[in-house]
């Protein structure tokens, strides 16, 4: 089907725009007892940053931030990398969707 | 238990609404119940497998596995929805007029049905695997069986109920306009899913954001509110969208719409087609 092929082509041109997965500064956030440690993290503005989230709980957590536009499920006892930025200065809240009452954190960008 | 129910409900809602739209869009097609049910069941089995492999997926592809997995499933769903709509543009009018004349179900072939069954499967797979992980987490943290089962069942029932309401609402639309309404629903749904896929590809570092926040309407209509959530699922509403999400939304909407117009056999759009000039299903497949 020609139409399908056209859609495919559209999707491909869209999907294949490789951007450097450039080595960037890495910061670690630990999840323990459904809390982030540190709960406040300062990162530099205007550059890409790697957040390595280490979930030391047995339970999975969904790292989520509306302001950073990120959401990622992190299984129990495992680490996940989340790329953020480049960001403008300000505060960006994040939370654990599966334990929202305790898992709250903030990224301070300056 | 209530907290668990709310989270399960939120995860299930998207799948439930998509299934409702699929059931509406496949109205009148013989055997659709079996196909959609098959999609749901395979989706559930797949969810458990994906949840079990979650650790592997997260670490795959340089830590971008989960984003690419989500984006891939979303884009596959977009293609299936587009296929369905394009097919319906070629045959839908014939289908609707047959339904009006004969007053009962007609067989319209397997093609759009298998596409819609896949859309169901993808929706259940994506939302279901997160639900399975969450519920598994509850057992791992030693939450009692009652909270687990009760929360799960309650959330699932509530999600299914909303889907049912949407489906019943769709059925109240007169048949003459029915497929045009479901067509628009599918079109906006596809555009919204494409935008979500673009968001995941940006998260994976494969697409530029273009703008971190093209607008901010979170004060007017938060995406966290129930209405905002509904709009997000149905038409892809974002209160703080990335530039690339808006671009892919518009491009998807435009491309599918143009394809639909391109294959539409009717000489005068928007007018009822004269009977007799109907084309056979095989002409456009």
Interface residues (C-beta under 8 A of the other chain):
Chain A: X1 X3 X4 X6 X7 X8 X10 X11 X14 X15 X17 X18 X19 X20 X21 X57 X58 X59 X60 X61 X62 X66 X67 X69 X70 X71 X72 X73 X74 X75 X76 X78 X80 X81 X82 X83 X87 X88 X97 X98
Chain B: X7 X54 X55 X58 X59 X62 X63 X64 X66 X67 X71 X75 X78 X79 X82 X83 X86 X130 X133 X134 X136 X137 X138 X140 X141 X198 X199 X201 X202 X203 X204 X205 X206 X207 X208 X209 X212 X213 X218 X223 X224 X239 X240 X242 X248 X251 X252 X255 X256 X259 X262 X263 X285
